[in-house]
Amino acid sequence: LHSQGSRGADSTNEMQKLQETIATLESEIAEAQGSIVVLERHWKSAEQQHEYTRKQLNAIEQQGIVLSNQEDDFSLALLKMEKKDRAKQEEKLTEIRRLVEANTATRKTLLAEKEAVDKERKHMTDLRRAKNEHKTKVEKKLALVRELHKTVLEATSEYNADVKFLKERSDEMRQHFLASSEQKEFTRVMQDAERDIAFLDKIEAQVQNLRSSREFDQARLARTNLIYNLLIDIISLRRAWVAMQMQKDQVQREDFDLSSFLPKKCDEKDSKLQAAAGPSPFAFFNP
């Protein structure tokens, strides 16, 4: 029973460790989910910035095309004009070229912003993917640990049920024979012995039924056999005790049997002589 108790303590420690592991994994999942929410917010912000920059860049590029066409048109027109009429056209061309340069500078700035936004967007995407993968991995681990916890819990419940069966049968036998340990008259010994034997037969049948019900349960077979052997040993000891009590009673009956000291039956002649001699000193032993 000491080894059974040690095993019970080991099961309790194992359950505690599994519960602590489950709590740790749940905390890790919650932390990962919080990080994912933050990364999702940053990713959406980067996505919005990316979309805004893309539209701005597209508008600048369209503007650049228009300005470039205007510059070509004004340059061509300028070549066709007479020298006295070129001054005003040159001013317009200079203004267009200034706008082209500004457009080019703005386009370069937007391209640099787009590159930075794309890099941040990719970084957020990679982080979000990594966090989701980590969360999925931890969730799978948690599911495995929970399944293990369930298995250990079921095994512990089965173990506790087996230990309970062992304890209840042991206590039942102890209480039965504790009540039978008092001194009894000779006439009750055989009746109580029969009652004790019937009681032990009932307990043994319960033990046999337990073993039969677990015959194909390989996971619990070893523990069932251990419980079976323990209880059968106790039953055997109790049967030996009952047999010893019966033998002791028989010896005591023989010790108190005084029939060998009583006179034998006599014939009619001896009876007359005995009557004449008076009552026998052993007359009170006659049935």
C-alpha positions in Angstrom: 0.0 0.0 0.0 3.0 2.3 0.5 3.9 2.0 -3.2 0.2 2.8 -4.0 0.5 5.9 -1.9 3.7 6.9 -3.5 2.1 6.5 -6.9 -0.8 8.6 -5.8 1.6 11.4 -4.7 3.4 11.1 -8.1 0.1 11.4 -9.9 -0.7 14.5 -7.9 2.7 16.1 -8.7 2.3 15.3 -12.4 -1.2 16.8 -12.5 0.2 20.0 -10.8 3.0 20.3 -13.3 0.6 19.8 -16.2 -1.8 22.5 -14.8 1.2 24.9 -14.4 2.2 24.2 -18.0 -1.3 24.8 -19.3 -1.4 28.1 -17.4 2.0 29.1 -18.8 0.9 28.2 -22.4 -2.4 30.0 -22.0 -0.5 33.1 -20.8 1.9 32.8 -23.8 -1.0 32.6 -26.2 -2.7 35.6 -24.7 0.5 37.6 -25.0 1.0 36.5 -28.6 -2.6 37.5 -29.4 -2.0 41.0 -27.8 1.1 41.4 -29.9 -0.8 40.3 -33.0 -3.5 42.9 -32.4 -0.8 45.7 -32.1 1.0 44.5 -35.2 -2.3 44.3 -37.0 -2.9 48.0 -36.1 0.6 49.0 -37.3 0.2 46.9 -40.5 -3.1 48.6 -41.3 -1.5 52.0 -40.7 1.4 51.1 -43.0 -1.1 49.8 -45.6 -3.0 53.0 -45.5 0.2 55.0 -45.9 1.3 52.8 -48.7 -2.0 53.4 -50.5 -1.8 57.1 -49.9 1.8 57.3 -51.2 0.8 55.2 -54.2 -2.0 57.6 -55.2 0.2 60.7 -54.6 2.9 59.2 -56.7 0.5 58.3 -59.5 -0.8 61.9 -59.5 2.7 63.3 -59.6 3.6 61.0 -62.5 0.5 62.0 -64.4 1.3 65.6 -63.7 4.9 65.1 -64.8 3.7 63.6 -68.1 1.5 66.7 -68.7 4.3 69.1 -67.8 6.7 67.2 -70.0 4.3 67.4 -72.9 3.8 71.2 -72.3 7.6 71.7 -72.2 8.0 70.0 -75.5 5.1 71.9 -77.1 6.4 75.3 -75.8 10.0 74.5 -76.9 8.8 73.6 -80.4 6.6 76.7 -80.6 9.5 78.8 -79.4 11.7 77.6 -82.2 9.1 78.6 -84.7 8.6 82.1 -83.4 10.4 85.2 -84.5 13.0 86.5 -82.1 10.9 89.6 -81.2 8.0 87.4 -80.0 10.1 84.9 -78.0 10.4 86.8 -74.7 6.9 86.0 -73.4 7.1 82.4 -74.7 10.5 81.9 -73.0 9.0 83.1 -69.7 6.2 80.5 -70.0 8.7 77.8 -70.9 10.9 78.7 -67.9 7.8 78.4 -65.6 7.0 75.0 -67.1 10.5 73.8 -66.6 10.5 75.0 -63.0 7.3 73.0 -62.5 8.9 70.0 -64.2 11.8 70.2 -61.8 9.5 70.5 -58.8 7.5 67.5 -60.1 10.7 65.5 -60.4 11.8 66.4 -56.9 8.4 65.6 -55.5 8.4 62.3 -57.4 11.8 61.4 -55.9 10.5 62.2 -52.4 7.4 60.1 -52.9 9.5 57.2 -54.2 11.7 57.4 -51.1 8.6 57.5 -48.9 7.1 54.6 -50.8 10.3 52.6 -50.3 10.3 53.3 -46.6 6.5 52.5 -46.3 6.9 49.3 -48.3 9.8 48.2 -46.1 7.8 48.9 -42.9 4.8 47.2 -44.4 6.8 44.1 -45.2 8.4 44.2 -41.7 5.0 44.3 -40.1 3.7 41.5 -42.4 6.7 39.3 -41.5 6.3 40.1 -37.7 2.6 39.4 -37.9 3.1 36.1 -39.8 5.8 35.0 -37.3 3.5 35.9 -34.3 0.6 34.0 -35.9 2.8 31.0 -36.5 4.2 31.1 -33.0 0.6 31.4 -31.6 -0.5 28.4 -33.7 2.5 26.4 -32.5 1.7 27.2 -28.9 -2.0 26.4 -29.4 -1.1 23.0 -30.8 1.2 22.4 -27.8 -1.5 23.5 -25.4 -4.0 21.2 -27.1 -1.5 18.3 -26.6 -0.9 19.2 -23.0 -4.6 19.5 -22.3 -5.2 16.1 -23.9 -2.4 14.7 -21.7 -3.9 16.4 -18.7 -7.3 14.8 -19.5 -5.6 11.4 -19.9 -3.8 11.7 -16.6 -6.9 12.9 -14.9 -8.9 9.9 -16.2 -6.0 7.6 -15.1 -5.9 9.2 -11.7 -9.7 8.8 -11.4 -9.4 5.2 -12.3 -6.5 4.8 -9.9 -8.5 6.4 -7.1 -11.5 4.2 -7.9 -9.2 1.1 -7.6 -7.6 2.3 -4.4 -11.1 3.0 -3.1 -12.2 -0.5 -3.9 -9.2 -2.0 -2.2 -9.7 0.2 0.9 -13.5 -0.5 1.1 -13.0 -4.3 0.9 -10.2 -4.2 3.4 -12.2 -2.1 5.8 -15.3 -4.3 5.3 -13.3 -7.4 6.3 -11.7 -5.7 9.3 -15.0 -4.4 10.6 -16.7 -7.8 10.1 -14.1 -9.7 12.0 -13.7 -7.0 14.6 -17.3 -7.6 15.5 -16.7 -11.4 15.5 -13.7 -11.2 17.8 -15.7 -11.3 21.1 -15.9 -14.5 23.1 -18.8 -16.7 22.2 -20.5 -19.7 23.6 -19.7 -23.0 22.0 -23.1 -23.2 20.3 -22.5 -20.0 18.4 -19.0 -20.7 17.1 -20.1 -23.0 14.2 -22.9 -20.6 13.2 -20.5 -17.6 13.1 -18.0 -19.7 11.2 -20.5 -20.4 8.6 -21.4 -16.8 8.5 -17.7 -15.8 8.2 -17.2 -18.2 5.3 -20.2 -16.9 3.5 -19.0 -13.3 4.0 -15.5 -14.2 2.7 -17.1 -16.0 -0.3 -19.0 -12.8 -1.1 -15.9 -10.6 -0.9 -13.9 -13.0 -3.0 -16.6 -13.0 -5.7 -16.5 -9.2 -5.8 -12.7 -9.4 -6.3 -13.1 -12.0 -9.0 -15.7 -9.9 -10.8 -13.3 -6.9 -10.7 -10.5 -8.9 -12.3 -12.9 -10.4 -14.9 -14.1 -6.9 -15.8 -10.6 -5.7 -16.4 -9.3 -8.8 -18.3 -9.0 -6.9 -21.6 -8.0 -3.5 -20.1 -4.3 -3.7 -20.6 -3.7 -0.2 -19.2 -5.2 -1.2 -15.8 -4.3 -4.9 -15.8 -1.2 -4.6 -13.8 -2.9 -2.5 -11.1 -5.9 -4.8 -11.1 -3.7 -7.9 -10.6 -1.9 -6.1 -7.7 -5.3 -5.3 -6.0 -6.5 -8.8 -6.7 -3.4 -10.4 -5.1 -3.6 -8.2 -2.1 -7.2 -8.9 -1.4 -6.9 -12.6 -2.1 -4.0 -12.8 0.4 -6.1 -11.0 3.0 -9.1 -13.3 2.3 -6.8 -16.4 2.6 -5.5 -15.1 6.0 -9.1 -14.6 7.2 -10.1 -18.1 6.1 -7.1 -19.5 7.9 -8.2 -17.5 11.0 -11.8 -18.9 10.8 -10.4 -22.5 10.4 -8.2 -22.0 13.4 -11.1 -20.7 15.5 -13.1 -23.8 14.5 -10.2 -26.1 15.4 -9.7 -24.3 18.7 -13.4 -24.7 19.5 -13.2 -28.4 18.7 -10.1 -28.9 20.9 -11.9 -27.0 23.8 -15.0 -29.2 23.3 -12.8 -32.3 23.6 -11.0 -30.9 26.6 -14.3 -30.4 28.4 -15.7 -33.7 27.4 -15.9 -35.7 30.7 -17.7 -38.7 29.3 -14.5 -40.8 29.7 -14.7 -40.3 33.4 -18.3 -41.4 33.7 -19.3 -45.0 34.5 -20.4 -47.2 31.6 -23.9 -48.4 31.3 -24.5 -51.5 33.3 -26.8 -54.5 32.9 -29.8 -55.1 35.1 -27.8 -57.0 37.8 -25.3 -54.2 38.0 -28.1 -51.7 38.2 -29.6 -53.4 41.2 -26.2 -53.5 42.9 -25.7 -49.8 42.1 -29.1 -48.9 43.5 -28.4 -50.8 46.6 -25.0 -49.0 46.9 -26.6 -45.5 46.6 -26.3 -42.7 44.1 -23.0 -42.4 42.1 -20.8 -39.3 42.9 -20.7 -38.6 39.1 -24.5 -38.7 38.7 -24.7 -34.9 38.1 -22.6 -35.4 34.9 -25.2 -37.7 33.3 -27.2 -36.1 30.5 
